[in-house]
Amino acid sequence: MKVTMKDIAKEAEVSVATVSHVINGTKNITEDKYKKIMRIINKYNYIPNSTAKNLRQKKTKTAGMIVSSFPDSFITEMVYGVEERAREMGYNLLLVNTNEDKNYEEETINLLHSRMVDGIILSPATNDIEYLNRFTDENFPVVLVNRYNNIVRNAPKVTGDNFQTGYDATIHLLKHGHKKIGMIYGVANVSTTDERIQGYKAALDQYNIPFDESYLELGHATVNGGAAAVKSLLNRHSDITALFVQNDLMTIGTIHQIREQSLKIPEDIALIGFGDFASAPIIDPPVTNIILPPDTIGKTAFDALLSKINNPEYTKHIEMPPSLITRKSCGCK
């Protein structure tokens, strides 16, 4: 909810004129009333439209970046890309991790907006981001990175091609002769997951294999979550011969759980992960990963933010293609 001067006046039980006098210093107000009004103004991080407009005309050379999770190597490298480009362009970057908390995300955007950053790069926690329209409709620069929802108007997007990611990983396993392929995803109801599942479905369809939702399992993007997801999938479908796992922490948990069940990779279960974490080439067996370029996505997102700051009409969607790094875990080599 966007707070107005009228809302502040109502909560403070004073007239709008009194609030205006406090903000503009145009009339002496009793100390009690002044403190009460200022307390409410600070509570909502309120900045009057005219003040905001004047401040925004002067660039702060500061941008905000809000990410939904941070332990994952893909996100870490994406953030590094944004930071590197920001430094190159003489910008300071304020970084916030919401830990997949949608309410905290919204509070943070309100705060950064009121503190007059020049714009924000956001990887949202959920698809429920219609609230952004109250900022983007006023031409406040917001760039969606990694995750997005087309419900947001007037915002550029920089993402990987997640449909192709899901498709390519699944086709690779199908070409190895696997028909019972489980998929472990990190977060439900976000564009990255939804589009990779669509790619997975399209690949199965190409091989005339019916899609069965029970071959999908939520792994909460953690090591323990990945291990629990494998256990659940194999209890439900002991015929699974291949897994596509959507982040590096879950891949580590998956490998551990497969070993716990006295199964071998790739002989019993072939494995493709996502994001090429540092130990992937030296794990036994080395892990096949499908990757999107996080550093390039990060740098491009900052470039898109600068484009948006300089041209309010800029709304391009830039998608980066995936690439597959084949090692022994999928049955190659």
SVG drawing of the C-alpha trace seen along z (x, -y; Angstrom):
<svg xmlns="http://www.w3.org/2000/svg" viewBox="-8 -29 47 80">
<polyline fill="none" stroke="black" stroke-width="0.4" points="0.0,0.0 1.3,-3.4 1.0,-5.8 -0.3,-9.3 -0.2,-12.5 -3.9,-12.0 -3.1,-8.5 -0.5,-10.1 -2.9,-12.9 -5.6,-10.3 -3.2,-8.1 -1.8,-11.2 -5.4,-12.6 -4.4,-15.9 -5.3,-17.8 -3.4,-17.3 -2.3,-20.9 -0.6,-20.2 1.3,-17.3 2.3,-19.5 3.6,-22.2 5.7,-19.6 7.2,-18.3 7.8,-21.7 8.7,-23.6 6.2,-26.3 4.6,-26.8 5.5,-26.1 3.8,-23.0 3.6,-21.9 6.5,-19.5 4.1,-16.7 2.3,-16.9 5.6,-17.2 7.1,-14.1 3.9,-12.1 3.8,-13.0 7.5,-12.4 7.2,-9.0 4.5,-8.0 6.4,-9.4 9.5,-7.4 7.4,-4.3 6.2,-4.2 9.5,-5.6 7.2,-8.3 8.6,-10.7 6.2,-13.2 5.8,-12.9 7.3,-16.4 10.3,-15.6 10.8,-12.2 10.6,-13.7 13.2,-16.4 15.5,-13.8 15.2,-11.4 16.2,-14.1 19.6,-14.0 21.2,-10.6 22.5,-8.9 24.8,-6.5 23.5,-3.8 21.5,-0.8 19.7,1.9 19.9,5.7 17.5,8.0 18.0,11.8 15.7,14.5 18.5,16.9 22.2,16.8 23.9,20.1 23.6,21.4 26.8,20.9 24.7,19.8 23.2,16.9 26.5,16.0 28.2,15.7 25.3,13.8 25.6,11.3 29.4,11.0 28.6,10.2 26.2,7.4 28.8,6.0 31.6,6.0 29.6,4.1 28.3,1.7 31.9,0.9 33.0,0.4 30.1,-2.1 30.9,-4.0 27.8,-2.8 27.5,-1.6 25.3,1.5 23.1,2.3 22.6,6.0 19.8,7.7 19.0,11.5 15.3,12.1 15.8,15.9 12.7,16.6 10.5,14.4 8.0,12.5 6.9,10.1 10.5,9.1 11.1,8.6 8.2,6.1 9.4,4.3 12.9,4.0 11.8,2.6 9.7,0.0 12.7,-0.9 15.2,-1.1 12.6,-3.1 12.1,-5.6 15.9,-5.9 16.2,-7.0 18.3,-4.4 18.4,-5.0 16.9,-1.6 16.6,2.0 17.6,5.4 15.3,8.1 15.3,11.9 11.8,12.4 10.9,15.0 7.6,15.9 5.5,15.3 3.3,13.0 4.9,9.7 2.0,7.7 2.8,5.2 5.8,4.0 3.5,2.3 3.0,-0.6 6.7,-1.3 7.1,-0.5 4.0,-2.4 5.7,-5.5 8.8,-4.7 10.9,-3.7 13.6,-1.5 13.2,2.2 14.9,5.0 13.9,8.6 16.8,11.1 16.8,14.9 13.1,15.2 10.3,13.1 6.5,12.8 5.0,11.0 2.4,9.6 4.9,6.8 4.6,4.0 7.4,1.7 10.3,3.8 13.2,5.3 14.1,8.9 17.4,10.8 17.1,14.5 18.5,17.9 16.5,19.8 15.0,22.2 12.7,24.0 15.7,25.0 17.6,25.9 15.0,28.4 14.6,29.7 18.3,30.2 19.0,32.0 16.1,34.3 16.9,35.0 20.5,35.9 19.2,38.5 16.6,39.8 19.4,40.3 21.2,42.5 18.2,44.7 16.5,43.5 12.7,43.4 12.1,43.1 13.6,39.7 13.0,38.0 13.3,34.2 14.2,32.5 13.5,28.8 14.4,26.2 11.4,23.8 7.8,24.1 5.9,21.5 8.7,19.5 9.5,19.0 12.8,20.9 11.2,24.1 8.0,23.7 9.9,23.3 12.4,26.1 9.4,28.4 7.9,27.3 11.1,28.2 11.3,31.6 7.7,32.3 8.4,31.3 11.4,33.7 9.4,36.6 6.7,35.8 9.2,36.0 10.0,39.5 6.3,40.4 6.7,40.8 3.7,39.5 4.4,36.9 3.8,38.0 3.9,35.3 4.8,37.9 8.3,38.0 8.8,34.4 10.0,33.7 10.6,30.5 14.1,30.4 14.0,26.9 17.4,26.0 19.4,27.5 21.7,30.5 19.3,32.2 16.3,31.3 18.0,33.0 18.7,36.1 15.1,36.3 13.8,35.7 15.8,38.7 14.6,40.9 11.0,39.9 11.2,40.4 12.9,43.8 10.3,45.0 7.6,43.9 9.3,45.1 12.0,47.7 12.2,47.9 13.8,44.4 17.1,44.7 18.0,41.0 17.7,37.7 17.8,34.1 18.6,32.0 18.1,28.2 20.8,26.8 24.3,27.6 23.4,28.1 20.6,30.5 23.0,32.4 25.4,33.0 22.5,34.3 21.4,36.5 24.8,38.1 25.0,38.8 21.5,40.4 22.1,42.5 25.3,43.9 23.3,44.4 21.0,46.7 24.0,48.7 23.3,47.6 26.0,46.5 26.2,43.4 25.7,43.8 25.3,47.6 22.1,47.6 21.1,43.9 22.4,41.4 22.7,37.8 22.6,34.3 22.9,31.3 22.4,27.6 25.2,25.0 28.8,26.0 29.9,25.8 33.7,25.9 33.9,29.6 31.8,31.0 34.8,32.1 36.5,33.9 33.7,35.7 33.6,39.4 32.1,39.7 32.5,36.2 29.1,34.5 27.5,33.6 25.9,30.2 23.8,28.0 24.7,24.4 23.5,20.9 26.1,18.1 25.5,16.5 28.3,13.9 27.0,12.7 23.4,12.7 24.5,10.5 26.5,8.0 23.7,7.9 21.2,7.2 23.1,4.1 23.5,3.0 19.7,3.3 19.2,1.2 21.4,-1.6 19.4,-1.4 16.2,-1.7 17.5,-4.6 18.5,-6.4 15.4,-5.4 12.1,-4.9 10.7,-3.1 13.3,-0.3 11.6,3.1 13.6,5.7 13.7,9.4 17.2,10.9 17.5,14.7 20.8,16.5 21.2,20.0 22.3,23.0 25.3,25.3 25.9,28.9 29.1,30.0 29.3,33.8 31.1,35.9 30.7,39.4 27.7,39.0 25.3,39.1 26.9,42.1 29.2,40.2 32.9,40.8"/>
</svg>
